[in-house]
Amino acid sequence: MFKKILHVLATCLLSACVTSPTGRSQLVFMPDAQINQMGLQAFDNLKKQKPISTSSKYNQLANCIAGAITQETGGNWEIVVFEDASPNAFALPGNKIGVHTGMLTLVDNQDQLAAVIGHEIGHVLARHSNERASQEFAVSQGMGIIQAVSAPQTALGQTALGMLGLGAQYGILMPYSRTHESEADMIGVDLMAKAGFDPRQSINLWQKMEQASQGRQPLEFMSTHPSHATRIQDLERHMPQAMGLFQQAQSQGKQPHCN
Ligand SMILES: [Zn+2]
């Protein structure tokens, strides 16, 4: 154990202590190229396994919202709508976004879906997968974890998918930490506001999620993105800044009409 801590500290001193988009210092030492490769591999597998929605209405809506938001982040992003009634959404390193049709039917408006997508993109921009890999696995398991997503049947493969936030179908839930959730919330709300979506709808969205999660079957989305008591308060406290960005976007003519 002591050796492990020494190893982490040594790696940290060498190169790995970086700063997240919100200014939090992170221990991140896995090569981004390989973490992205993991995301791409997992996304490819999903596209082969899961039916993709052919609804032009849903595809248009999701692409319109993701397009407006990723305009603010730069980079090439791919969004795929999966035919799946469970309300879920995810984003993977390598700039891949997946949305279930069940999420599209759950939200009340484009702004709530923008809040979901912004939050997911926030996890990717803040390199949370890399941070989790660095913290939890790299030291003990070595680079084997990277290849593990190609073998989802193995224990290591399931762990790797859990780390990407995709483990639920294998019964491996690895919820994001409260720190990661808050950070994705802040990044996501600013992003949606900059793209011209009403950031106040993020609060409605999380309230709606919590309500939906109290049904007979808890939402997969909420088990990987756990809510904490101060989430709404934190969002409310952050709202003046987000509203400023929203008003600025509107005055620049950014007024998306996705539905
Ligand atoms: Zn989250």
Residues whose N, C-alpha, C, O or C-beta is under 5 A from the ligand:
A	BS01	ZN	Y176 E181 A184 H225
